[in-house]
Amino acid sequence: MGDTVGKWLLLVLSVGLTVGAGRSAYQHYRLSRRGVWTTVVVSDADERVDSDGVSHFHPRLLFTPEGGDAPVSVRAAGSRSFPLSFPMEVRVRYDPARPTRVKVEGFTEENGFVGTAVSAAMALVIVVWLTVLLLRG
């Protein structure tokens, strides 16, 4: 009984991971296909130091989307390799349906489409494996 409950809990967790990674991969894909390029000024970056002492920089962007009335403020994804010289002009691709979803050109993302797609595929393999185990009894 306990073994079956553990498998079910692992299955639910794996499904959640699969859905989350798949959603993230889709967002990267959508941005690469439907994104609009614009030039923005980065005036600042938040720095976060992880437990290994490595700095991660999150650039702050302020821009007005094409056809938009109000400027949008975005804290972009973190990276270890963001150049720190402000103010600086960068090209940004943003999703017109959700302007807060951006990708900074030349900015090394820690998780891109490939990483999230691989994560989704690995989690899906676990889901299939657990489903087979549970159906066998």
Secondary structure, DSSP 8 states (H G I E B T S, - for coil): -HHHHHHHHHHHHHHHHHHHHHHHHHHHHHHHHH-EEEEEEEEEEEEEE-TTS-EEEEEEEEE--TT-SS-EEEE---BS-----SSEEEEEEEETTEEEEEEETT---SS-HHHHHHHHHHHHHHHHHHHHHHHH-
